[in-house]
Amino acid sequence: MAIVTDIFNQNAWGAIEFHEEIVERIDFKPQLLGSLGLFEPIYSRSRTIAVASREGTLMLIPTSETGAPPEELIPRGAKVRKFDAVRLAKGSTIYAIELAGVLSLPFDEQTKEIAEEVTERTANILDDMELTWEYQRFGAVQGRVLDADGTTVLFDWYDEWGIAEPTEINFALNDAATDVRKKCRDVKRAMQKAAKGVWSPSTRIGALVGDTFFDLLVNHPQIKETKLGTERAAMLENIEGFSAIEIEGITFINYRGTDDGSTIAIDTAKARFFPIGARGAFKVGWAPASEFKPYVNKKGREYYGLVLEDKSGRDEWDRVEMYSYPLFICTRPEMLLRARAQ
């Protein structure tokens, strides 16, 4: 398998470059929360990231090695707590037997075929990595980041900050007499009060809502009647699934999770409210791959790609691997309100 090894040796310890357009996309990959830019990044030189708290204000401070320049000022009298970024890792082994037909091709065609195999497998792994990031963002905007099994709690930000989870609100959408707009205003007032300084004139409220909640909301008489007889009446028609509607400054998003309805999914009759554009409310720490010598003491990045070869003497396989060390943090879990349809 010497030809394959020659190709892989080009970048044995470096990041893999790839072209995502060759990936076959079958299942829907939720990326809404990532696209909203909720999580302000911090690139740490250590797997440990500290959060300083003073008078109800929380801020991230990356730990650093001796002699490294300071990243942030730690306020006088602040309490500092440290958290370790989680480790995400996945790989795929390319065995010689899988390339038996390729190795009979002319050299330039072999190179192309093998490079495409590496590219495709790396892109598939990156798809899974991005899905995992969205899964952890999804947890963070609800106050609890879970592991892939859906039950193991990696970080409970309510417990970490000693804050009781706010009581679930009943929107009573099955009752035609419910003042839905007042309920929306009450949500906004509660979130502004809980913001403790992170609310700004540009801050908005988003709500991830399930199918039943969304349908009852857009069909509620109060929401429909305020538009009837106006130029906005047309908005009552052709409301699509997995779309959004703004009511009293809150953007209700009929959230589309994964196609299996369980990996990333919101309960059909529930809503989750979270701030958008609230400075410091959400952070993501990216830690370095310090388990590998080339990245020790260097600033972290979103992911690392490696190419490894079989050095047993059999030259039987080559392997692509990807690593990521994220820490998705919610510093204001008291702002994360929740509701049920009825």
Secondary structure, DSSP 8 states (H G I E B T S, - for coil): -HHHHHHHGGGSSS-----GGG----S----HHHHTT-SEEEE-SSSEEEEEEETTEEEEEE---TTS---S---TT-EEEEEE---EEEEEEEEGGGGTTGGGS-HHHHHHHHHHHHHHHHHHHHHHHHHHHHHHHHHHTTTEEE-TTSS-EEEEHHHHHT------EE--TT-TT--HHHHHHHHHHHHHHHTTT---TT-EEEEEE-HHHHHHHHT-HHHHHTTTTSGGGGGGSS--TT-EEEETTEEEEE----TTSSSS---TTEEEEEEES-TTSEEEEE---TTSGGGTTS---S-EEEEEE--SSS--EEEEEEEE-EEEEES-GGG--EEE--
